[in-house]
Amino acid sequence: MNSNNPFFDNIEKKTQMKKEDVFAIANSVSNADFSNPEVVRALIARIGKTAGVTVPKEKEEALVKAITSGNVPGNFSSLSKMFGPKQ
């Protein structure tokens, strides 16, 4: 991945996470077993901690369920709608 891509600058601005942290997390999960709820919970905790965000238990459970069952949308827009504020 090219860290000079503007896509990563946008992630950095929107999440307050450094590009290096995003790459480190991506590299650490490249062979992760996403069918294992404990692996998914650890990833959610790591991302939350890195981003300085507390993930409510309800949202964590919804994420774990979606990820372990393979029901994760394939793009950021859909993910954002799935876990964004309810309207």
NORHU-V289714 format. One record per residue. N is the residue number from 1. RES is the residue in one letter. PSI is psi in whole degrees, 0 to 359 (NA if undefined). OMEGA is omega in degrees with one decimal (NA if undefined). Layout:
N:RES:PSI:OMEGA ; N:RES:PSI:OMEGA
//
This chain:
1:M:144:-179.7 ; 2:N:112:-177.3 ; 3:S:352:177.5 ; 4:N:1:179.3 ; 5:N:134:179.4 ; 6:P:337:176.9 ; 7:F:316:-178.3 ; 8:F:330:173.9 ; 9:D:320:178.6 ; 10:N:319:176.8 ; 11:I:316:-179.4 ; 12:E:317:-179.2 ; 13:K:318:-175.1 ; 14:K:332:-174.6 ; 15:T:348:-175.0 ; 16:Q:20:175.7 ; 17:M:137:178.1 ; 18:K:148:178.0 ; 19:K:320:-178.6 ; 20:E:322:178.3 ; 21:D:320:178.3 ; 22:V:315:178.7 ; 23:F:319:179.9 ; 24:A:317:178.6 ; 25:I:315:179.6 ; 26:A:316:179.4 ; 27:N:325:-176.5 ; 28:S:340:-177.4 ; 29:V:10:-175.6 ; 30:S:332:178.1 ; 31:N:24:-176.5 ; 32:A:151:176.7 ; 33:D:96:-176.2 ; 34:F:2:172.7 ; 35:S:352:180.0 ; 36:N:113:-177.5 ; 37:P:325:-179.5 ; 38:E:323:176.4 ; 39:V:316:-179.1 ; 40:V:317:178.2 ; 41:R:318:178.8 ; 42:A:320:178.2 ; 43:L:315:178.8 ; 44:I:316:179.5 ; 45:A:317:-178.9 ; 46:R:316:179.5 ; 47:I:316:178.9 ; 48:G:315:-180.0 ; 49:K:316:-179.6 ; 50:T:322:-179.2 ; 51:A:351:-178.8 ; 52:G:33:-176.4 ; 53:V:135:173.4 ; 54:T:124:179.2 ; 55:V:115:179.4 ; 56:P:148:-177.3 ; 57:K:318:-179.5 ; 58:E:316:179.8 ; 59:K:322:177.0 ; 60:E:314:179.7 ; 61:E:318:179.2 ; 62:A:319:177.7 ; 63:L:313:-179.7 ; 64:V:313:-179.2 ; 65:K:313:-178.8 ; 66:A:316:-176.3 ; 67:I:314:-176.8 ; 68:T:335:178.8 ; 69:S:356:179.0 ; 70:G:14:-179.3 ; 71:N:47:-179.5 ; 72:V:128:177.3 ; 73:P:152:-175.0 ; 74:G:3:179.7 ; 75:N:161:-176.2 ; 76:F:326:-179.5 ; 77:S:314:179.2 ; 78:S:320:177.3 ; 79:L:318:-179.5 ; 80:S:317:179.0 ; 81:K:322:-177.8 ; 82:M:320:-174.1 ; 83:F:8:177.1 ; 84:G:182:179.9 ; 85:P:142:177.3 ; 86:K:139:179.6 ; 87:Q:NA:NA
//
